[in-house]
Amino acid sequence: MKLPKLLIIGAGSRLGFRLMEKAQGRFDWTGVDAFPSHPEIILADITRPDNISSLIDARRPDFVIHTAAVTDVDGCERNRALARSVNVNGSMNIAESCQKFKSRLRYISTDYVFDGSGGPYDESAVPQPINYYGQTKLDGEQCVQSICPDALTVRTCVPYDWNPKCPPNFLMWLVQKLKANENVSIVNDQWNTPTYNPHLAEVLLALCGRWIPGILHASGGQFINRYDFALTVCDIFGFDRNRVTQTNSSQLKQLATRPMRAGLRVDKIESHLGVKMISVADGLEKAYRAFKA
């Protein structure tokens, strides 16, 4: 049986790695990245229109999942030109090529398009970013939808995973600190819906089989603050809760303002796919098994 062709842009990211892993045997997939970190990933620069157009023309994928982005929130404030070049112009280049060569585009966005005053948010909520990262992701969404009306934007939130082959995420940083018997101070005023990365990859691949243009939210199903998330990590991974103390965002002096109550509602995607977006405890149990393995 001929497998559908899939192009994973940003394949070197944590989500891209899981997409390649989950696509095995289900898609004829190609992974591309500006900084290939895996022998099966080929070089591509989405900020160069000719580069991405030639790639999509040559591969003619049925589906494109676009995960590439500058996601360092403070870094986006420091280097706005780079953030705009990748998150907005790069997304525009991909959308133009997908429209030209009739590839169905799934663009990955973030709950940071919202101001964090009333989360978790559903798809009808009006975006109002409060930092430059969120602004570039919203601008990227709007580019994609205007150029490629059949595209699907999938917003997610705080992906976590245990995967030493990829750059650390919040969970991995926390576990490494606690494993070294270090104390950590975690904010208790930033609320979101953390997303177990391998499950997100499964959901995105399932969405390739559905014609759903517009916007969908795909995140974990539990609204929780970072401090309580860290305590749950302690409980599941077997670390001492007393090593985790509470702080608040004002003490961190982060360059970019963070949305305090962000996160996403997932009723719509659960209805579309007939799946349950998993809780923090369920996701961390899976991550713990990967950690022990």
N, C-alpha and C positions, 0 to 999 in steps of 0.2 A: 504494500500500500504506500502510495506517495504521501510523504509527510508535508504539512504546511511549512512554508519557509518563514523563519523568524529572525529578525535582526535585533540584537540586544545592544543598545548604545549606552556606554558607561558600564561595560561588562566587568571592569576592574573594581567597581564599587562593591560594598557589602551586599546590596540587593542584587546587583548584576551577577555576582558570583552564585547566589542562590538560584537566580533565574536560569543560568547555564546548567546548574546541577539538576534542577527540576525538569528542564526541557529535554533531557536525555531520553531518546527513544520516542518522544512525543512530537518533536518538531525537528525540522532540518534547520538548525540554528547556526548563527554566526555572531560571535561576540566582538565588539570593537571598543576601543578606548584610546584616549589621548596619551595614556601612559600604560601600555600593555604590561601586565604583571603575571601573565599566565601564557603558556605556549600556544593555547588555542585562541588567544585574543589577538586581533590584528589592529594595526595603528589606524586611527582616523581622528581628524580634527574638525569638530562640528562648527568651529568658528570660521572655517573656510568653506564657502558655499560650493566651490568646484569640487572639493574633496568629498563632501558628504553626498553631493549629487552623483558623482562618478560611482561611489560605493553603492548607493541604492539602485542606480541604473544597472550596475553589473550583477548585483545579487537578486534584484526584483523580489524582495520579501513580500509575503502576504501580510505580515504584521511587523510593526516596529514598536518596541518598548523603549522609551527614551528616559533613562534614569540619570543621565549625566548632568552634573550641576556643581557649582561652587556652593558648598553647604556650610562652610565655616561662617557662622553668623557674625562674629566680630571681624573676621577677615574680610567679609563683604563690605563692612564699613570702612576698613583701611584701604581696600583696593576696589573702589566702585567700578572702575573701568573694566577690570577682569570679570567681576560679577556680572556686569551687563553684557559683556562680550559672550560669555558662556551661557548664562541663564536666560537671556533674552534673544540676542542675535543668533546664538547656536540653535535655540529652539525654533526660531523663525526659519533658519536654513533647513532644518529637518522637516518642518511642516511643509515647506515649499516643495521639497523633493518627494515627500510622501504623496502630496496632492498630484504632482506631475506624473508619478509612476504608479499611482493607485494602490499604495500600501496603506493599510489601516494603522493609524497611529494611536498609541497609548502613552500619554505624557504624565510623568510622575511629579506631583506637586506636594504641597505641605499645608498643615494647619496654620503656619506662620503668615498666611495671607490674611488672617484675622487679627484683631487688636487684643484679643484675650480678655475682653470685658464681660463676656457672657457665654463661654463655652460650656460643654461641647456643642459644636455647630453642626447643623445639617446643611444639605446642599443648597437650600434656598437663602441661607444667611448671606448678607452683603459683606464682601471682603473689605478690610480696612487695615492694611499692614502698618506696623509701627517701627519697622527697621528695614534696612536696605535689602537684606536677603529676602524678606517677605515681599517687598515691592518688586524685585526682579522676578520672583516666581509668579506673582500675579501678572506682571507684564508678559511673561512667557506664556501663561495660560491664555491670555487675550490674543497674543500673536497666533498661537496654535489654533484657537477656535475661529479666528477671522480668516485664516488662510486655508484651513482644513476643517470644514464644518462637520465632517463625519468623525473627527477625532474624539477620543475619550480622554478627559483629564481625570486622573485618579489622585486624590489628595490622601496623604498618609501622615503619620505622627510618631515621632521618636522611635524609629526602628531599633530593636535590640536583638542580640544573637550571641552565641558563643562560637566564634570561628577565628582561630589564631592565624589563618591564612590571609585574613583581611585586616585593614586598619582597625584599631580598637574603637568600640562604641562605649556608651555610658556603663552598660552592664560589665563589659570586660575590664574597663578601668576600675570600677568599684570592686570587682572580685579580686583583681590583682593587688589592690591596696589592702583589702581585708586579709587576703592570704598571706601577705607580708606582715600581718599584725600591726598595720598602721591604722590610726584613727582617721575618720573622714567626717567632714561637715557638709551636710546636704540641705538644700533649700526646701522649706515646707510650704512655700507660697506659689510655686509653679505647678499648675495642674494640667494634665493632659491624658491622652488615651494611648499608652505605649503599645507598640505593634511588634509582634514576634515575626522577625524577618522571613524565615522559611515559609510561614503561613501566608504572608503577604505575597511572596513569589508564586505560591500555588494559586492564590486568588487572581493574580494578574494573568497567569497563563489560562485560567478558566475564562477570563474576560475576553481572551482572544477569540473564543468560540461564540461570542455574543455580539450582536450589533446594538451597541448602546452608546450613542453619541452624547456629548455634553459633559457633565461632571458627576463623579461618584466619590464617596468617602470610604476609604478602606483602612481601618486602624484596629487596634485592640478594642475589646468591648467593655473596658473598665476605665472609669474616670478616677484618677489617683494622683496624689502629689509626689514629687521626687523623693521626699523623705520616707513616706510610707512604702514607696517602691523599693527603696534601699532596705528597709526593715524586712520586707517580704523576701528579698534576696538573702538576707542573713538567715531567715527561718529555713529556706529551702536548701541553701548551700552549706548550712551548718556553721555559720559564723556568729560571733558574739554580738548581739544587738547593741551592747554598751559601747562598741567602737564607733557607732554612728550617732552623731549629734546633730541637732537642728540649727539651721541658720535661716536667714531670709535674703532675698535677692539684693536688697540695698547694701548688704555687707560685701557682696562679691565685686562690686564696682566694675561690672561688665560694660564693655564699650557700647554694645548694641542693646537697646531696650528689648526685654523679652515679654511676650504676652503671658499674663499671669494665669488666666483661666482659658486655655485654648482647648485642644482636643476636638474629636469629631464624633458625630452620631453615625451609626452604621446600619440603621434600620433598612435603608434603601438597598444597599448592596446585599444584605442578608436575604432580603425578599427576592432580588433578582437571581441570585445564585443558589438560594436554598441552603446557605451555610451559616454557621455561627462563628462570628469573629471572637477569637479566644480571649480569655481573661488573663490578667497578669500572672496569677498563680499557675495556670495551665502552661503558659508560654515559658515561665521560668523553670517549671519542672522539666520541660523538654530541653531547655538550655542546660540545665544541671546534668542531664544524662549525656549530653554532648561534652560537657566539661569533664565528667568522670571518664568518658571513653578516650 
